Amino acid sequence: MTEADLHFMRLALELAKKGLGRTAPNPCVGAVLVRDGNIIGSGYHRKAGTPHAEVNAIADAGGAAACFGATLYVTLEPCNHTGRTPPCSQAVLAAGIRRVVIGMADPNPVAAGGAAFLRSQGIGVEMGVLEQECRQLNRSFIKHSTTGLPWVVLKAGMSLDGKISWERGQGGSITGIESQQRVHELRNQLDVILIGIGTALIDNPALTCRLAHGRDPLRVILDSQLRLPPDAKMLRQESVTQTWIFCSHKASVEKQHTLEGTGAIIYRVDVDQNGQLDLKQVLQRMGSFGLSSVLVEGGAAVHGAFLRAGLADEMQLFLAPYFIGDTGTPLLTGSMPLNLKLMEMTTEKLGEDVLLRGLLRKD
């Protein structure tokens, strides 16, 4: 590994980030082709079913004939199977590339093996350059590939004393415009946005991405008794993205037909002894459709349920510089596991707010 290897892999990582929110169930991948210290081509994976990053980089360089003797920097091991596209390992071999520098191995056993194949063909392969950064970028892909479940991010805007609303039973934003902008960036990057029926009834949210060139995530509502009104804002807007509603097997069939008349998709799942929807079944349904990341925006009961079930992977808490007191709604309801703890925490200033991020440790 050289300084040049690190430099060009960082460039490949920046390219890969352009695919965030667009590639599921595939990973975000970036690729850079270099000869004599100069970039001759680059590319990234734009969308599932379209050419992969390596193929786009080869095309950008002018085709296979232009790549002979070059070094390829790619954030993920080139695939070695035929899926919706041909194997990238074969494209790399055909282009006459002499060396391949890889960020991380492919965790998908179906697609893995590209590095071993290229080595068997006499191509130099370096594995694990900026591996941690590459894995962080594709946490959702790694989890979905190995478990079938999406990566779950719990998000909340809250006061310094842990309240997510000024008054119980009322909506309204606590955080500033910089935090709100970041939330829309999250919606643009993750596959699904999920809320409980309580939040849906109080806030009547649109659950859309308001960035100029953003895309709306799939909207998911946990609504065991199908209380969502058919004139809810999320059901009455111009959006190409569907709204899914999860309910219990005992929910009214008449209400289901009414909501389906608005275009909503209804799924029935089991409930626990307290009448709460089985969240693992909800996530399994999403994963079966290739959805690999979920942004859980609350409310307190939903956040608590995901934490108690051990199904949350990451938390992003936007802290506003206020104290609210007993009138506000707490971040969580219900008892929490004693071993619940955040690790790999980072903080970031957003206007007057502070974003606290961390991964949930699961002992």
C-alpha positions as CSV (number, residue, x, y, z in Angstrom):
1,M,0.0,0.0,0.0
2,T,1.4,3.4,-1.0
3,E,0.3,7.0,-0.5
4,A,-0.9,6.9,-4.2
5,D,-3.0,3.9,-3.4
6,L,-4.7,5.7,-0.5
7,H,-5.2,8.8,-2.6
8,F,-6.9,7.1,-5.5
9,M,-9.0,4.9,-3.2
10,R,-10.3,8.0,-1.5
11,L,-11.3,9.3,-4.9
12,A,-13.1,6.1,-5.6
13,L,-14.9,6.4,-2.2
14,E,-16.1,9.9,-3.1
15,L,-17.5,8.5,-6.4
16,A,-19.2,5.6,-4.6
17,K,-21.1,8.0,-2.3
18,K,-22.9,9.4,-5.4
19,G,-24.9,6.2,-5.4
20,L,-26.2,6.5,-1.9
21,G,-30.0,5.8,-1.9
22,R,-30.0,4.6,-5.5
23,T,-28.3,1.2,-5.7
24,A,-30.2,-1.1,-3.3
25,P,-30.0,-4.0,-3.0
26,N,-26.6,-3.5,-4.6
27,P,-23.7,-1.7,-2.8
28,C,-22.4,1.7,-3.5
29,V,-19.2,1.3,-5.5
30,G,-16.7,3.7,-7.0
31,A,-13.8,2.9,-9.4
32,V,-10.8,4.8,-10.7
33,L,-8.4,3.8,-13.5
34,V,-4.9,5.1,-13.3
35,R,-1.8,4.8,-15.6
36,D,1.5,6.4,-14.8
37,G,0.0,8.3,-11.9
38,N,-2.8,9.9,-14.1
39,I,-6.5,9.1,-14.0
40,I,-7.6,7.8,-17.3
41,G,-11.2,6.8,-16.3
42,S,-13.6,6.8,-13.4
43,G,-17.1,5.6,-12.7
44,Y,-19.6,4.5,-10.0
45,H,-22.6,2.2,-9.7
46,R,-25.7,4.3,-10.3
47,K,-28.6,1.9,-9.9
48,A,-29.3,-1.8,-9.6
49,G,-29.5,-3.4,-13.0
50,T,-27.2,-0.9,-14.6
51,P,-23.4,-1.3,-15.3
52,H,-21.2,-1.6,-12.2
53,A,-18.5,0.9,-11.3
54,E,-15.6,-1.0,-13.0
55,V,-17.5,-1.2,-16.3
56,N,-18.3,2.5,-16.1
57,A,-14.7,3.4,-15.4
58,I,-13.5,1.3,-18.4
59,A,-16.0,2.9,-20.7
60,D,-15.0,6.4,-19.4
61,A,-11.4,5.6,-20.2
62,G,-12.4,4.9,-23.8
63,G,-13.1,1.1,-23.7
64,A,-11.1,-2.0,-23.0
65,A,-8.4,-1.2,-25.5
66,A,-7.5,2.0,-23.7
67,C,-7.0,0.4,-20.3
68,F,-4.1,-2.0,-21.0
69,G,-1.6,-2.0,-18.3
70,A,-3.6,0.3,-16.0
71,T,-4.3,0.0,-12.3
72,L,-7.9,-0.2,-11.1
73,Y,-8.9,1.2,-7.8
74,V,-12.3,-0.1,-6.7
75,T,-14.1,0.2,-3.3
76,L,-15.6,-3.4,-3.4
77,E,-14.2,-6.6,-4.8
78,P,-15.3,-7.0,-8.5
79,C,-18.3,-9.4,-8.7
80,N,-17.6,-12.9,-10.1
81,H,-21.1,-14.0,-11.1
82,T,-23.7,-13.2,-13.7
83,G,-26.7,-11.4,-12.2
84,R,-28.5,-8.6,-14.0
85,T,-25.1,-7.7,-15.4
86,P,-22.1,-9.8,-16.5
87,P,-19.2,-10.5,-14.1
88,C,-17.0,-7.4,-13.6
89,S,-14.0,-9.8,-13.0
90,Q,-14.2,-10.8,-16.7
91,A,-14.5,-7.2,-17.8
92,V,-11.3,-6.3,-15.8
93,L,-9.5,-9.3,-17.3
94,A,-10.6,-8.4,-20.9
95,A,-9.4,-4.8,-20.4
96,G,-5.8,-5.9,-19.8
97,I,-5.6,-4.2,-16.4
98,R,-2.4,-5.3,-14.7
99,R,-3.2,-4.4,-11.0
100,V,-6.4,-4.2,-9.0
101,V,-6.5,-2.4,-5.6
102,I,-9.7,-3.3,-3.7
103,G,-11.2,-1.6,-0.6
104,M,-13.1,-4.6,0.8
105,A,-14.1,-8.1,0.0
106,D,-17.7,-8.8,-1.2
107,P,-19.7,-10.2,1.7
108,N,-22.2,-11.7,-0.7
109,P,-21.2,-15.3,-1.2
110,V,-23.0,-15.4,-4.6
111,A,-21.0,-12.5,-6.0
112,A,-17.7,-13.0,-4.2
113,G,-14.6,-14.5,-5.7
114,G,-13.5,-11.8,-8.1
115,A,-10.2,-11.2,-6.3
116,A,-9.2,-14.9,-6.4
117,F,-10.2,-15.2,-10.1
118,L,-8.1,-12.2,-11.0
119,R,-5.1,-13.5,-9.1
120,S,-5.5,-16.8,-10.9
121,Q,-5.2,-15.0,-14.2
122,G,-1.9,-13.4,-13.2
123,I,-3.3,-9.9,-12.2
124,G,-1.8,-8.3,-9.1
125,V,-4.5,-7.8,-6.4
126,E,-4.2,-5.7,-3.3
127,M,-7.1,-6.1,-0.8
128,G,-8.2,-4.0,2.2
129,V,-7.1,-0.5,1.3
130,L,-9.2,1.9,3.4
131,E,-11.3,-1.1,4.3
132,Q,-12.9,0.5,7.3
133,E,-14.1,3.5,5.3
134,C,-15.4,1.2,2.5
135,R,-17.3,-0.9,5.0
136,Q,-18.8,2.1,6.7
137,L,-20.2,3.3,3.4
138,N,-21.8,-0.1,2.7
139,R,-23.1,-1.1,6.2
140,S,-26.6,-1.5,4.8
141,F,-25.4,-3.7,2.0
142,I,-23.3,-5.8,4.3
143,K,-26.2,-6.4,6.7
144,H,-28.7,-7.1,4.0
145,S,-26.4,-9.5,2.2
146,T,-25.6,-11.5,5.3
147,T,-29.0,-11.4,7.2
148,G,-31.7,-10.4,4.7
149,L,-32.6,-7.5,6.9
150,P,-32.1,-3.8,6.3
151,W,-29.8,-1.5,8.3
152,V,-32.0,0.4,10.8
153,V,-31.2,4.0,11.7
154,L,-33.2,5.6,14.6
155,K,-33.4,9.4,14.1
156,A,-34.9,12.0,16.4
157,G,-34.8,15.8,17.0
158,M,-34.7,16.4,20.7
159,S,-34.1,18.9,23.5
160,L,-31.1,18.6,25.8
161,D,-33.4,16.9,28.4
162,G,-34.5,14.2,25.8
163,K,-37.9,15.5,24.7
164,I,-39.0,15.2,21.1
165,S,-41.9,17.6,21.3
166,W,-42.8,20.7,23.3
167,E,-46.2,19.3,24.4
168,R,-47.3,15.7,24.7
169,G,-49.7,14.8,21.8
170,Q,-48.6,17.8,19.7
171,G,-46.2,18.0,16.8
172,G,-43.8,20.8,15.7
173,S,-40.1,20.9,15.1
174,I,-37.5,21.4,17.9
175,T,-34.4,21.6,15.8
176,G,-33.1,24.3,13.4
177,I,-33.1,24.5,9.7
178,E,-29.6,23.0,9.4
179,S,-30.7,19.9,11.2
180,Q,-33.9,19.7,9.1
181,Q,-31.8,20.0,5.9
182,R,-29.6,17.0,7.1
183,V,-32.8,15.0,7.8
184,H,-33.8,15.5,4.1
185,E,-30.4,14.4,3.1
186,L,-30.9,11.2,5.1
187,R,-34.2,10.6,3.4
188,N,-32.5,11.0,0.1
189,Q,-29.9,8.4,1.0
190,L,-31.9,5.7,2.7
191,D,-34.4,3.4,1.1
192,V,-37.3,3.6,3.6
193,I,-38.7,6.1,6.1
194,L,-40.8,4.6,8.9
195,I,-43.1,6.1,11.5
196,G,-45.7,4.8,13.9
197,I,-49.4,5.7,13.7
198,G,-49.2,8.1,16.6
199,T,-46.7,10.3,14.8
200,A,-48.8,10.0,11.6
201,L,-52.0,11.2,13.3
202,I,-50.3,14.0,15.3
203,D,-48.1,15.5,12.6
204,N,-49.9,14.3,9.4
205,P,-46.5,14.4,7.6
206,A,-45.8,14.1,3.9
207,L,-42.7,11.9,4.5
208,T,-41.0,13.2,1.3
209,C,-37.5,14.4,0.5
210,R,-37.5,18.2,-0.1
211,L,-34.1,18.4,-1.7
212,A,-34.0,20.0,-5.2
213,H,-32.7,16.8,-6.8
214,G,-33.7,14.3,-4.1
215,R,-35.8,11.2,-4.3
216,D,-38.6,10.1,-1.9
217,P,-37.9,7.0,0.2
218,L,-40.6,4.3,0.5
219,R,-43.0,5.4,3.2
220,V,-43.9,2.9,5.9
221,I,-46.5,3.3,8.6
222,L,-46.9,0.9,11.6
223,D,-50.7,1.0,12.1
224,S,-51.9,-2.2,13.8
225,Q,-55.6,-1.2,13.6
226,L,-55.5,0.8,10.3
227,R,-56.4,4.1,11.9
228,L,-54.6,6.2,9.2
229,P,-57.3,8.3,7.5
230,P,-57.6,8.0,3.7
231,D,-57.1,11.8,3.4
232,A,-53.7,11.7,5.1
233,K,-51.1,14.0,3.5
234,M,-48.8,11.1,2.6
235,L,-51.5,9.5,0.6
236,R,-52.6,12.6,-1.3
237,Q,-49.5,13.9,-3.0
238,E,-47.6,13.6,-6.2
239,S,-44.9,11.0,-5.5
240,V,-43.7,8.0,-7.5
241,T,-42.9,6.2,-4.2
242,Q,-45.4,3.9,-2.5
243,T,-46.8,4.0,1.0
244,W,-46.8,0.7,2.8
245,I,-49.0,0.2,5.9
246,F,-48.3,-2.7,8.3
247,C,-51.3,-3.9,10.4
248,S,-52.3,-6.8,12.5
249,H,-54.3,-9.8,11.1
250,K,-57.3,-8.6,13.0
251,A,-57.5,-5.1,11.4
252,S,-60.6,-4.2,9.6
253,V,-60.9,-5.5,6.0
254,E,-63.1,-2.6,5.1
255,K,-60.5,-0.1,6.3
256,Q,-57.9,-2.0,4.3
257,H,-60.0,-1.7,1.1
258,T,-60.5,2.1,1.7
259,L,-56.8,2.7,2.2
260,E,-55.9,0.5,-0.8
261,G,-58.2,2.7,-2.8
262,T,-55.8,5.6,-2.2
263,G,-52.9,3.5,-3.6
264,A,-51.5,2.3,-0.2
265,I,-50.1,-1.2,0.1
266,I,-51.3,-3.1,3.1
267,Y,-49.3,-5.9,4.8
268,R,-50.5,-7.9,7.7
269,V,-48.0,-9.3,10.3
270,D,-48.2,-11.0,13.7
271,V,-48.4,-9.1,17.0
272,D,-46.8,-9.8,20.3
273,Q,-48.6,-10.4,23.7
274,N,-49.0,-6.6,24.1
275,G,-50.6,-6.2,20.7
276,Q,-47.5,-4.6,19.1
277,L,-46.6,-5.5,15.5
278,D,-43.8,-8.0,15.1
279,L,-41.0,-5.6,13.9
280,K,-38.7,-8.4,12.7
281,Q,-41.5,-9.5,10.3
282,V,-41.8,-5.9,9.1
283,L,-38.1,-5.8,8.4
284,Q,-38.1,-9.2,6.7
285,R,-40.8,-8.0,4.3
286,M,-38.7,-4.9,3.4
287,G,-35.6,-7.0,3.0
288,S,-37.4,-9.5,0.7
289,F,-38.0,-6.5,-1.7
290,G,-34.3,-5.6,-1.7
291,L,-34.7,-2.6,0.6
292,S,-31.5,-2.4,2.6
293,S,-31.8,0.7,4.8
294,V,-34.6,2.2,7.0
295,L,-34.8,5.6,8.7
296,V,-37.0,5.3,11.7
297,E,-38.4,8.7,12.6
298,G,-40.5,7.8,15.6
299,G,-42.3,8.4,17.7
300,A,-41.3,7.4,21.2
301,A,-43.1,4.1,21.3
302,V,-41.6,3.0,18.0
303,H,-38.1,4.0,19.0
304,G,-38.5,2.1,22.2
305,A,-39.9,-1.0,20.4
306,F,-37.0,-1.2,18.0
307,L,-34.4,-0.8,20.8
308,R,-36.1,-3.5,23.0
309,A,-36.2,-5.9,20.1
310,G,-32.5,-5.4,19.4
311,L,-33.3,-4.4,15.8
312,A,-31.8,-0.9,15.6
313,D,-28.2,-0.6,14.3
314,E,-27.5,3.2,14.5
315,M,-28.8,6.3,16.2
316,Q,-28.7,9.9,14.9
317,L,-29.9,12.3,17.5
318,F,-30.2,16.0,16.7
319,L,-29.8,17.9,19.9
320,A,-31.3,21.4,20.1
321,P,-30.1,23.9,22.8
322,Y,-33.3,23.8,24.8
323,F,-34.7,22.3,28.0
324,I,-38.4,21.4,27.8
325,G,-39.3,19.6,31.0
326,D,-42.2,17.3,31.9
327,T,-44.6,18.8,29.3
328,G,-42.7,17.3,26.4
329,T,-42.7,13.8,24.9
330,P,-39.7,11.7,25.8
331,L,-37.5,10.2,23.2
332,L,-38.4,6.6,24.4
333,T,-41.2,4.9,26.2
334,G,-41.0,1.6,28.0
335,S,-38.1,0.0,29.7
336,M,-34.8,-0.4,27.9
337,P,-32.3,-3.3,28.0
338,L,-29.5,-2.7,30.5
339,N,-26.8,-3.5,28.0
340,L,-28.0,-0.8,25.5
341,K,-25.0,1.4,24.7
342,L,-23.7,3.5,21.8
343,M,-20.2,3.0,20.4
344,E,-18.1,4.7,17.7
345,M,-19.8,8.0,18.6
346,T,-19.2,11.2,16.7
347,T,-20.6,14.7,17.0
348,E,-21.1,17.4,14.5
349,K,-22.3,21.0,14.8
350,L,-25.3,22.0,12.7
351,G,-26.1,25.6,13.3
352,E,-27.1,25.8,17.0
353,D,-27.8,22.1,17.1
354,V,-25.4,19.1,17.6
355,L,-25.8,15.9,15.8
356,L,-24.8,12.8,17.9
357,R,-24.2,9.6,15.9
358,G,-23.4,6.2,17.2
359,L,-23.7,2.5,16.5
360,L,-25.7,0.3,18.9
361,R,-23.7,-2.3,20.7
362,K,-25.5,-5.6,20.9
363,D,-24.0,-7.9,23.5
